[in-house]
Amino acid sequence: MKIPSFLTSMGLSAFALLALPGASAQEIVSTNEIACSKGGAEACFYAGADYANGSKGLPLSKPKAAELFIKACDLGIPDGCFYTARMYRYGVEGIAADPARGISLYEKACTMGHEEACSATFAILRTAEKGEQDMPRLLTAFEKGCANQSLKACQWGAEIFYDGRKGKDPGHVDPVRAAPLAEQACDVTGEPYFCVIGEIMYAKPDSPAFNAEKALKMTAINCEAGVEESCANLGGIYHSIGDYERAYTQYDKACQLGNEIGCGAAKDLKSWLDEWAEWNAKQAAREAEISAMLNAGDYNGAVATAVSVYKSSDWAAKAVNAASAAGRMGDVDDYDLKVLELWFDSKGPGGVVKAEMRRRGIAVSGEYDSWAADMQTIRSANQRFNAARANTSSYRPIERGPSLGSKPMLSATDAAAQTREKYRYAHCTMNGNANRTICQ
């Protein structure tokens, strides 16, 4: 509960007074004081206000007011701490000045989220003039006050922990303690300065405050606000976990905002994405072609196409497995068997190929001195191959998609695999498996 202006003009609602049976005028007790005695926190504060002003028929008594304010303070009313702090800090009628107790009460009110109390605590504990400087105590109060929604505590605490308020308060830099204060200040104010501090503390892989989920949150906030470096960083995060479409979107936004690194990364990634889309389209066409052959029972044609046209062990494996399952390995050309023997090891389709070669009496490389037999097999197979298919070409073991170039990262030190996994987990958790390829 916060009470605006107080003491000289309370502006409080009138409260009925209750005269206890047989009580004199001096023993009048307000309904607020009765409610206070039963644990009513706000009633304690208002009863204190009555005694502080001598209103509602009660005598003016600063000590009695302080007593009730302290009780309100202990019951969770920060204004009770704050107004009593003033009384003890400077002294008032009936209360001797006690600066130490005054600052303790300011401090307590600050930890409860009272903005003016945090300002007073900052002014006292930060300066060395009266010998009251105590930065560790101040920073602890700010952390607690920030947790209770004091914006000043969040802002000043974040600045001190981040860079000592640009060197004005050196010796207290602590990223782990800075990050949550900056995050809270960012959430409340949206000020880029605090949002960027939060991003720096949370997102850099080498930061002691690194937190993948919070890094994604803070970086996204800053990118949305038009911070070009943040968009590039967000692109780097998505790039590192393999979500390339999102990475391109963020790189491109960074580029549009004038970030050169983002422009270069967006250009390279777009080129790769286009190549990958083209390659996927080609693979889909091949899938359809091979499937049509297999469905028609043309197992020799499927294997030959995979070997001589696609030059792909992936498609060859599919064709061989289908031929083996159908009991049609006998349809496959000798020439293709010799090529596949070199492509595969002895497991899976390689085992099927070698078994068929042995069944036909074709020499399997490495099993015995088969040089002469190999040459004869290759010559006879070549003759049949050239007669059946006009063109031949070199082979490669596995057809691969376009290679992805290097990616920019958040710092000079590339994120470790563990860091990438943390980003991937945070991304998938926050976005509900938005990208099944990444999050499966």
C-alpha positions as CSV (number, residue, x, y, z in Angstrom):
1,M,0.0,0.0,0.0
2,K,1.4,3.4,-1.0
3,I,0.1,6.7,0.6
4,P,1.0,9.7,-1.6
5,S,1.5,12.9,0.4
6,F,1.4,12.5,4.1
7,L,1.8,14.1,7.5
8,T,0.9,17.7,6.7
9,S,-2.3,16.9,4.6
10,M,-3.3,13.3,5.0
11,G,-6.5,13.4,3.0
12,L,-7.6,10.2,4.8
13,S,-11.2,9.2,5.2
14,A,-12.9,10.1,8.5
15,F,-13.0,7.3,10.9
16,A,-15.6,7.0,13.7
17,L,-14.2,7.0,17.2
18,L,-15.3,4.6,19.8
19,A,-15.4,5.7,23.4
20,L,-14.7,2.7,25.6
21,P,-17.1,2.2,28.6
22,G,-15.8,4.3,31.5
23,A,-12.9,5.7,29.5
24,S,-11.7,9.3,29.8
25,A,-11.1,11.6,26.9
26,Q,-7.4,10.8,27.0
27,E,-8.2,7.0,26.7
28,I,-10.1,7.3,23.4
29,V,-9.1,4.6,20.9
30,S,-9.9,4.7,17.2
31,T,-11.4,1.8,15.4
32,N,-8.2,1.6,13.4
33,E,-6.1,1.0,16.5
34,I,-8.5,-1.7,17.6
35,A,-8.2,-3.4,14.2
36,C,-4.5,-3.0,14.4
37,S,-4.4,-4.8,17.7
38,K,-6.0,-7.7,15.9
39,G,-3.3,-7.8,13.2
40,G,-4.8,-5.5,10.6
41,A,-1.7,-4.1,8.8
42,E,-3.4,-1.2,7.0
43,A,-5.3,-0.3,10.2
44,C,-2.0,0.0,12.0
45,F,-0.7,2.5,9.4
46,Y,-3.9,4.6,9.5
47,A,-3.9,4.6,13.3
48,G,-0.3,5.8,13.1
49,A,-1.3,8.6,10.8
50,D,-4.0,9.7,13.2
51,Y,-1.5,10.0,16.0
52,A,1.1,11.7,13.7
53,N,-1.4,14.4,12.8
54,G,-3.4,14.5,16.1
55,S,-6.5,13.9,14.1
56,K,-9.8,12.0,14.7
57,G,-9.9,13.2,18.3
58,L,-6.6,11.5,19.1
59,P,-3.7,13.4,20.7
60,L,-0.6,14.4,18.6
61,S,2.0,11.9,19.5
62,K,5.0,11.1,17.2
63,P,6.3,8.3,19.4
64,K,2.9,6.6,19.3
65,A,2.7,7.2,15.6
66,A,6.1,5.6,15.1
67,E,5.1,2.6,17.2
68,L,2.1,2.0,15.0
69,F,4.0,2.7,11.8
70,I,6.6,0.1,12.8
71,K,3.9,-2.4,13.5
72,A,2.5,-1.7,10.0
73,C,6.0,-2.1,8.6
74,D,6.4,-5.5,10.3
75,L,3.1,-6.6,8.9
76,G,4.2,-5.8,5.3
77,I,3.2,-2.1,4.7
78,P,6.3,-0.4,3.2
79,D,5.0,3.1,3.9
80,G,5.1,2.3,7.6
81,C,8.8,1.6,7.3
82,F,9.4,4.6,5.1
83,Y,7.7,7.3,7.2
84,T,9.2,6.0,10.4
85,A,12.6,6.0,8.8
86,R,12.3,9.8,8.3
87,M,11.4,10.3,11.9
88,Y,14.4,8.3,13.2
89,R,16.8,9.6,10.5
90,Y,16.4,13.2,11.4
91,G,14.6,13.1,14.8
92,V,11.2,14.6,15.5
93,E,9.4,15.8,18.7
94,G,9.6,13.0,21.2
95,I,12.0,10.9,19.1
96,A,15.7,11.4,19.2
97,A,17.6,11.2,15.9
98,D,19.0,7.7,15.3
99,P,20.5,7.8,11.8
100,A,21.5,4.1,11.8
101,R,18.0,3.0,12.6
102,G,16.6,5.4,10.0
103,I,18.7,3.9,7.2
104,S,17.7,0.4,8.4
105,L,14.1,1.3,8.0
106,Y,14.7,3.0,4.6
107,E,16.5,-0.2,3.6
108,K,13.7,-2.4,4.7
109,A,11.1,-0.4,2.8
110,C,13.3,-0.6,-0.3
111,T,13.5,-4.4,-0.1
112,M,9.7,-4.3,0.0
113,G,9.6,-2.4,-3.3
114,H,9.2,1.2,-2.1
115,E,10.6,3.5,-4.7
116,E,11.3,6.6,-2.6
117,A,12.9,4.4,0.1
118,C,15.2,2.9,-2.6
119,S,16.2,6.4,-3.6
120,A,17.0,7.3,0.0
121,T,18.9,4.1,0.5
122,F,20.9,4.7,-2.6
123,A,21.7,8.3,-1.6
124,I,22.9,7.2,1.9
125,L,24.7,3.9,1.4
126,R,26.5,4.9,-1.8
127,T,28.2,8.1,-0.5
128,A,31.2,8.1,1.8
129,E,30.7,11.6,3.2
130,K,29.1,10.5,6.5
131,G,30.9,7.2,6.8
132,E,27.8,5.3,6.0
133,Q,28.8,3.9,2.6
134,D,28.1,0.2,2.3
135,M,27.8,-1.0,-1.3
136,P,27.3,-4.7,-0.6
137,R,24.4,-3.8,1.7
138,L,22.9,-1.4,-0.9
139,L,23.2,-4.0,-3.7
140,T,21.5,-6.7,-1.6
141,A,18.6,-4.3,-0.9
142,F,18.3,-3.5,-4.6
143,E,18.1,-7.2,-5.5
144,K,15.3,-7.7,-3.0
145,G,13.6,-4.5,-4.0
146,C,13.7,-5.3,-7.7
147,A,12.1,-8.7,-6.9
148,N,9.3,-6.7,-5.3
149,Q,8.8,-4.4,-8.4
150,S,11.0,-1.4,-7.5
151,L,12.0,-0.1,-10.8
152,K,14.8,2.1,-9.4
153,A,16.3,-0.9,-7.6
154,C,16.3,-2.9,-10.8
155,Q,17.8,-0.1,-12.9
156,W,20.5,1.1,-10.5
157,G,21.4,-2.4,-9.4
158,A,21.7,-3.6,-13.0
159,E,23.9,-0.6,-13.9
160,I,26.2,-1.2,-11.0
161,F,26.6,-4.9,-11.5
162,Y,27.0,-4.5,-15.3
163,D,29.8,-1.9,-15.5
164,G,29.8,-0.1,-12.2
165,R,27.5,2.6,-13.7
166,K,30.1,3.3,-16.3
167,G,32.9,3.3,-13.8
168,K,31.2,5.5,-11.2
169,D,30.8,2.6,-8.8
170,P,33.7,0.3,-9.6
171,G,34.5,-3.1,-8.0
172,H,31.0,-4.6,-8.1
173,V,30.7,-6.0,-11.6
174,D,28.9,-9.3,-11.5
175,P,27.1,-10.6,-14.6
176,V,25.2,-13.3,-12.7
177,R,23.6,-10.6,-10.4
178,A,23.2,-8.0,-13.2
179,A,21.2,-10.2,-15.6
180,P,18.0,-10.7,-13.6
181,L,17.9,-7.0,-12.6
182,A,18.4,-5.9,-16.2
183,E,15.7,-8.4,-17.4
184,Q,13.2,-7.0,-14.9
185,A,14.0,-3.4,-15.9
186,C,13.6,-4.3,-19.5
187,D,10.3,-6.0,-18.9
188,V,8.9,-3.0,-17.0
189,T,10.3,-0.1,-19.0
190,G,11.2,-1.6,-22.4
191,E,14.3,0.7,-22.4
192,P,16.8,-0.7,-24.9
193,Y,19.8,-0.1,-22.6
194,F,18.5,-2.6,-20.0
195,C,17.2,-5.0,-22.6
196,V,20.6,-5.1,-24.3
197,I,22.4,-5.6,-20.9
198,G,20.1,-8.6,-20.3
199,E,20.9,-10.0,-23.8
200,I,24.7,-9.6,-23.3
201,M,24.6,-11.3,-19.9
202,Y,22.3,-14.2,-20.9
203,A,23.2,-14.8,-24.6
204,K,27.0,-14.9,-24.8
205,P,28.2,-18.5,-24.5
206,D,31.2,-17.5,-22.4
207,S,29.1,-15.4,-19.9
208,P,28.8,-16.9,-16.4
209,A,25.1,-15.8,-16.6
210,F,24.5,-17.7,-19.8
211,N,20.9,-18.9,-20.0
212,A,19.6,-20.2,-23.3
213,E,15.9,-19.6,-22.7
214,K,16.3,-16.1,-21.3
215,A,18.8,-15.3,-24.1
216,L,16.2,-16.2,-26.8
217,K,13.7,-14.1,-25.0
218,M,15.9,-11.0,-24.5
219,T,17.4,-11.2,-28.0
220,A,14.0,-11.5,-29.6
221,I,12.8,-8.4,-27.6
222,N,15.7,-6.4,-28.8
223,C,15.4,-7.5,-32.4
224,E,11.7,-6.6,-32.3
225,A,12.7,-3.2,-31.0
226,G,15.0,-2.7,-34.0
227,V,18.4,-3.4,-32.5
228,E,20.4,-4.6,-35.6
229,E,23.1,-6.5,-33.6
230,S,20.4,-8.4,-31.7
231,C,18.7,-9.6,-35.0
232,A,22.1,-10.8,-36.2
233,N,22.7,-12.6,-32.9
234,L,19.2,-14.1,-33.0
235,G,20.0,-15.3,-36.5
236,G,23.2,-16.8,-35.2
237,I,21.4,-18.7,-32.5
238,Y,18.9,-20.2,-34.9
239,H,21.7,-20.9,-37.3
240,S,23.7,-22.8,-34.6
241,I,20.7,-25.1,-33.8
242,G,19.9,-25.8,-37.5
243,D,16.7,-23.8,-37.8
244,Y,17.8,-22.2,-41.1
245,E,14.6,-20.6,-42.2
246,R,14.3,-18.7,-38.9
247,A,18.0,-17.9,-39.1
248,Y,17.6,-16.4,-42.6
249,T,14.6,-14.3,-41.5
250,Q,16.6,-12.7,-38.6
251,Y,19.7,-12.2,-40.7
252,D,17.7,-10.5,-43.3
253,K,16.0,-8.2,-40.8
254,A,19.5,-7.3,-39.4
255,C,20.6,-6.5,-42.9
256,Q,17.6,-4.3,-43.5
257,L,18.5,-2.5,-40.3
258,G,22.0,-1.8,-41.7
259,N,24.0,-4.7,-40.1
260,E,26.7,-5.8,-42.5
261,I,27.3,-9.2,-40.8
262,G,23.6,-9.9,-41.2
263,C,23.7,-9.0,-44.9
264,G,26.6,-11.4,-45.5
265,A,25.0,-14.2,-43.5
266,A,21.6,-13.7,-45.1
267,K,23.1,-13.8,-48.6
268,D,25.0,-17.0,-48.0
269,L,22.2,-18.7,-46.2
270,K,19.6,-17.7,-48.9
271,S,21.9,-19.2,-51.5
272,W,22.2,-22.4,-49.6
273,L,18.4,-22.6,-48.9
274,D,17.7,-22.1,-52.6
275,E,20.2,-24.9,-53.5
276,W,18.7,-27.1,-50.8
277,A,15.2,-26.5,-52.2
278,E,16.3,-27.4,-55.7
279,W,18.1,-30.5,-54.4
280,N,15.0,-31.6,-52.5
281,A,12.9,-31.2,-55.6
282,K,15.3,-33.3,-57.5
283,Q,15.2,-36.0,-54.8
284,A,11.4,-36.0,-54.9
285,A,11.5,-36.6,-58.6
286,R,14.0,-39.4,-58.1
287,E,11.8,-40.9,-55.4
288,A,8.9,-40.9,-57.8
289,E,11.0,-42.5,-60.6
290,I,12.6,-45.2,-58.5
291,S,9.2,-46.0,-56.9
292,A,7.5,-46.3,-60.3
293,M,10.2,-48.8,-61.5
294,L,10.0,-50.9,-58.3
295,N,6.2,-50.9,-58.4
296,A,6.4,-52.1,-62.0
297,G,8.8,-54.9,-61.0
298,D,11.7,-53.4,-62.9
299,Y,14.3,-54.1,-60.3
300,N,17.2,-54.2,-62.7
301,G,16.2,-50.8,-64.1
302,A,15.9,-49.3,-60.6
303,V,19.3,-50.6,-59.6
304,A,20.9,-49.5,-62.9
305,T,19.4,-46.0,-62.6
306,A,20.6,-45.6,-59.1
307,V,24.1,-46.7,-60.1
308,S,24.6,-45.1,-63.5
309,V,22.2,-42.1,-63.6
310,Y,21.9,-41.0,-60.0
311,K,25.3,-42.3,-58.9
312,S,23.8,-42.6,-55.4
313,S,24.4,-45.3,-52.9
314,D,21.3,-44.1,-51.0
315,W,19.0,-44.9,-53.9
316,A,20.9,-48.0,-54.8
317,A,20.4,-49.3,-51.3
318,K,16.7,-48.8,-51.6
319,A,16.6,-50.6,-54.9
320,V,18.7,-53.5,-53.7
321,N,16.7,-54.0,-50.6
322,A,13.5,-54.0,-52.7
323,A,14.9,-56.5,-55.2
324,S,16.1,-58.7,-52.3
325,A,12.7,-58.6,-50.6
326,A,11.0,-59.6,-53.8
327,G,13.6,-62.4,-54.5
328,R,14.7,-60.6,-57.7
329,M,18.4,-60.0,-57.1
330,G,19.0,-62.3,-60.1
331,D,17.6,-59.5,-62.4
332,V,20.5,-57.2,-61.5
333,D,23.4,-56.8,-64.0
334,D,26.8,-58.2,-63.1
335,Y,28.3,-54.8,-63.8
336,D,26.1,-53.1,-61.2
337,L,26.9,-55.8,-58.7
338,K,30.6,-55.1,-59.1
339,V,30.0,-51.3,-58.6
340,L,27.9,-51.9,-55.5
341,E,30.4,-54.2,-54.0
342,L,32.8,-51.3,-53.9
343,W,30.2,-48.9,-52.5
344,F,28.9,-51.0,-49.6
345,D,30.5,-52.9,-46.8
346,S,29.4,-56.4,-45.9
347,K,26.4,-55.4,-43.9
348,G,22.9,-54.6,-45.1
349,P,22.6,-54.2,-48.9
350,G,26.4,-54.9,-49.2
351,G,25.8,-58.4,-47.8
352,V,22.9,-58.9,-50.2
353,V,25.2,-57.9,-53.2
354,K,28.1,-60.1,-52.1
355,A,25.8,-63.1,-51.6
356,E,24.4,-62.7,-55.1
357,M,27.9,-62.4,-56.5
358,R,28.9,-65.6,-54.8
359,R,25.8,-67.3,-56.1
360,R,26.8,-66.4,-59.7
361,G,30.4,-67.2,-59.2
362,I,31.5,-63.6,-59.6
363,A,34.7,-63.0,-57.6
364,V,34.3,-60.9,-54.5
365,S,37.2,-58.5,-54.0
366,G,39.6,-59.5,-51.2
367,E,38.2,-63.0,-50.6
368,Y,40.9,-64.7,-52.8
369,D,43.3,-63.9,-55.6
370,S,40.7,-62.6,-58.0
371,W,42.5,-60.2,-60.2
372,A,42.2,-62.1,-63.4
373,A,38.6,-63.1,-62.6
374,D,37.8,-59.5,-61.8
375,M,39.2,-58.2,-65.0
376,Q,37.2,-60.8,-67.0
377,T,34.0,-59.9,-65.2
378,I,34.5,-56.2,-65.7
379,R,35.3,-56.7,-69.4
380,S,32.2,-58.8,-70.1
381,A,30.0,-56.6,-67.9
382,N,31.2,-53.5,-69.7
383,Q,30.3,-55.0,-73.1
384,R,26.8,-55.8,-71.9
385,F,26.5,-52.4,-70.2
386,N,27.6,-50.5,-73.3
387,A,25.2,-52.4,-75.5
388,A,22.3,-51.7,-73.1
389,R,23.1,-48.1,-72.2
390,A,24.9,-45.7,-74.5
391,N,26.5,-43.4,-72.0
392,T,28.6,-44.1,-68.9
393,S,30.0,-41.8,-66.3
394,S,32.2,-41.9,-63.1
395,Y,30.6,-43.0,-59.8
396,R,30.6,-41.5,-56.4
397,P,29.7,-43.4,-53.2
398,I,27.0,-41.1,-51.8
399,E,25.1,-38.2,-53.3
400,R,24.9,-35.4,-50.8
401,G,22.9,-32.2,-50.6
402,P,24.5,-28.7,-50.9
403,S,27.1,-28.0,-48.3
404,L,26.3,-25.3,-45.7
405,G,28.9,-22.7,-45.2
406,S,30.3,-21.4,-41.9
407,K,28.0,-19.4,-39.7
408,P,28.6,-16.3,-37.5
409,M,28.3,-16.9,-33.8
410,L,27.5,-14.7,-30.8
411,S,31.2,-14.3,-29.8
412,A,34.7,-15.0,-31.1
413,T,34.6,-18.3,-29.3
414,D,32.3,-20.7,-31.1
415,A,29.5,-22.1,-28.9
416,A,30.2,-25.6,-27.7
417,A,27.9,-28.6,-28.6
418,Q,26.4,-28.4,-25.1
419,T,25.5,-24.7,-25.6
420,R,23.9,-25.5,-28.9
421,E,21.8,-28.2,-27.3
422,K,20.7,-25.8,-24.6
423,Y,19.6,-23.3,-27.3
424,R,17.8,-26.1,-29.2
425,Y,16.0,-27.2,-26.1
426,A,15.0,-23.7,-25.1
427,H,13.8,-23.0,-28.7
428,C,11.7,-26.1,-28.9
429,T,10.3,-25.7,-25.4
430,M,9.3,-22.1,-26.0
431,N,7.9,-22.6,-29.5
432,G,6.1,-25.9,-29.0
433,N,7.9,-28.0,-31.5
434,A,7.5,-25.3,-34.2
435,N,10.2,-27.0,-36.3
436,R,9.8,-30.8,-36.1
437,T,13.1,-31.4,-37.9
438,I,14.9,-29.4,-35.1
439,C,12.8,-30.5,-32.2
440,Q,12.2,-34.2,-32.8
